[in-house]
Amino acid sequence: MLSDRSILVTGGSSGIGRELVRQYVAAGARVLTTARRESDLLETIEGLDAERAYIVPADLGSRTGRELITTEALRIAPIDVVVHAAGALGPKAKLADYPEDAWHEVFHINATAVHLLHQQLVPLLSPTATIIGVSSSVGRKGRGEWGMYAISKAALEGWLEVLADEWAGPVYSVNPGGTATPMRAEAMPDEDPATIPAPADIMPIFLRLARPDPGHPTGGKFDARDHVGTDPWSLARTES
Ligand SMILES: NC(=O)c1ccc[n+]([C@@H]2O[C@H](COP(=O)([O-])OP(=O)(O)OC[C@H]3O[C@@H](n4cnc5c(N)ncnc54)[C@H](OP(=O)(O)O)[C@@H]3O)[C@@H](O)[C@H]2O)c1
């Protein structure tokens, strides 16, 4: 269903981003993914069609890293879909105690780097490319002790709203909801990961929104959990 789609996924070395890469490639797309840890990126694409799965080890936080991503992204240009899945958690702390270094770092990765990468990618995007931001429940409604993580995801929501008003293609926000990944384990160490969805469970909405005919107007905000167990291709079948 995604054959001939060209997709860039950030944060592909782990968790949700890793699952996105695998499922997009399995659905026929050509996917370029990026993160800092090269060995984990290689693990992500192990067993996938080498002609359709590319990696770029790079730090999104640095200009050099973002330039490297843009250079390598030429391999899959024009890009049809970008999923900004990389994210930094930072410490769980009250605002009164929140460390200044983490304040800047988490905002930089979750908000500023998304914007700067988008700016660099524009010449490589198809004119109606789909842009998907991976948000969070605490970005839609702040919660104590989530600090700059919550604030930066709220900023990401704002960025997506502005972009939806400017960009010719669809722009979406997807809140995964609590999902069993290394980030979630760090945020909620007492939680049993078996009690929450795995990354594979929350894929339907990400697959649906990556189609050429996502069937949703730009600016849409989605909760991935609402779509668990649904058929991402069902709308296409109804329409055909
Ligand atoms: N899991 C949940 O419950 C949940 C809930 C709501 C929202 N989210 C969001 O979903 C997205 C994926 O999270 P996850 O749970 O899958 O987390 P994860 O397993 O910790 O993955 C985070 C990814 O971000 C990458 N990343 C972090 N800093 C980076 C940097 N400076 N440069 C490049 N890549 C960087 C990491 O790669 P490297 O470390 O290799 O660089 C990794 O691939 C995030 O945006 C997160 O905020 C998750």
The ligand as an ORCA input file, in Angstrom:
! r2SCAN-3c Opt
* xyz 0 1
  N       6.806      5.660     24.408
  C       5.825      6.439     24.830
  O       5.067      6.084     25.749
  C       5.604      7.786     24.190
  C       4.456      8.503     24.542
  C       4.223      9.736     23.959
  C       5.126     10.240     23.034
  N       6.239      9.530     22.708
  C       7.138     10.093     21.694
  O       7.369      9.118     20.709
  C       8.651      9.346     20.095
  C       9.452      8.045     20.140
  O       9.685      7.731     21.503
  P      10.065      6.273     22.012
  O       9.225      6.004     23.165
  O      10.134      5.349     20.871
  O      11.527      6.587     22.604
  P      12.950      5.886     22.463
  O      12.790      4.409     22.320
  O      13.752      6.420     23.580
  O      13.474      6.473     21.080
  C      13.844      7.816     20.975
  C      14.553      7.987     19.648
  O      14.953      9.354     19.524
  C      16.316      9.370     19.084
  N      17.004     10.577     19.510
  C      17.001     11.126     20.744
  N      17.836     12.168     20.791
  C      18.377     12.292     19.529
  C      19.317     13.166     18.939
  N      19.932     14.144     19.630
  N      19.642     12.982     17.636
  C      19.061     11.994     16.916
  N      18.163     11.129     17.418
  C      17.831     11.277     18.720
  C      16.925      8.122     19.708
  O      18.058      7.703     18.980
  P      19.582      7.772     19.510
  O      19.565      7.662     20.988
  O      20.228      6.597     18.806
  O      20.087      9.064     19.002
  C      15.797      7.123     19.539
  O      15.849      6.528     18.258
  C       9.292     10.475     20.886
  O       9.109     11.695     20.200
  C       8.505     10.489     22.187
  O       8.514     11.749     22.787
  C       6.492      8.321     23.265
*
